[in-house]
Amino acid sequence: MPLTILSSNRETFGYAREVSLLLGTTYDAIHVVLVAQNNIEVVLTEDTRDWSRVLRIWPKLREKYDVKDLLVVSPTKGALTTNKAHT
């Protein structure tokens, strides 16, 4: 599976601040913003607790920033999603 390093810019950090306020944490804010800015539709992680929180705020991000639906997949726990079409 190829990995791509995503770049950030000033907009990324401003957006991350807004995301951190919605999430109530700063830990995953940059990751979330990079996913949204790059129209990534699938996140592979074992951190399902934090990414479940991300999925709860995703509809607000989709509305404000026109991001795509998000599928979060854990190799050991299965899929979490904001889009019923993925389940």
ZIMOSUL-V915088 format. One record per residue. PHI is phi in whole degrees, 0 to 359 (* if undefined). PSI is psi in whole degrees, 0 to 359 (none if undefined). BURIAL is 1 if it has 16 or more other C-alpha atoms within 10 Angstrom, else 0. Layout:
{{PHI,PSI,BURIAL} {PHI,PSI,BURIAL}}
//
This chain:
{{*,121,0} {288,144,0} {250,140,0} {241,131,0} {275,123,0} {267,140,0} {266,154,0} {244,164,0} {214,185,0} {302,321,0} {300,322,0} {304,314,1} {288,325,0} {294,317,0} {296,320,1} {297,325,1} {297,315,1} {297,317,0} {296,318,1} {297,325,1} {293,321,0} {292,320,1} {283,330,1} {82,14,0} {207,154,0} {260,345,0} {307,308,0} {263,2,1} {302,314,1} {296,318,1} {300,314,0} {299,315,1} {295,318,1} {297,322,1} {298,312,1} {294,314,1} {296,331,1} {259,12,0} {51,40,0} {283,134,0} {254,346,0} {227,129,0} {243,127,1} {257,118,0} {202,157,0} {261,356,0} {274,64,0} {288,334,1} {296,307,0} {292,320,0} {288,338,1} {295,322,0} {296,319,0} {300,316,1} {298,329,1} {292,329,0} {266,351,0} {305,319,1} {303,324,1} {293,321,0} {291,321,1} {298,318,0} {291,315,0} {281,323,0} {244,4,0} {58,46,0} {272,161,1} {281,166,1} {300,153,1} {238,134,1} {247,122,1} {252,125,1} {239,130,1} {251,126,0} {302,331,0} {258,341,0} {244,352,0} {96,202,0} {255,141,1} {240,143,1} {209,158,1} {263,355,1} {236,119,0} {299,338,0} {293,337,0} {279,340,0} {278,none,0}}
//
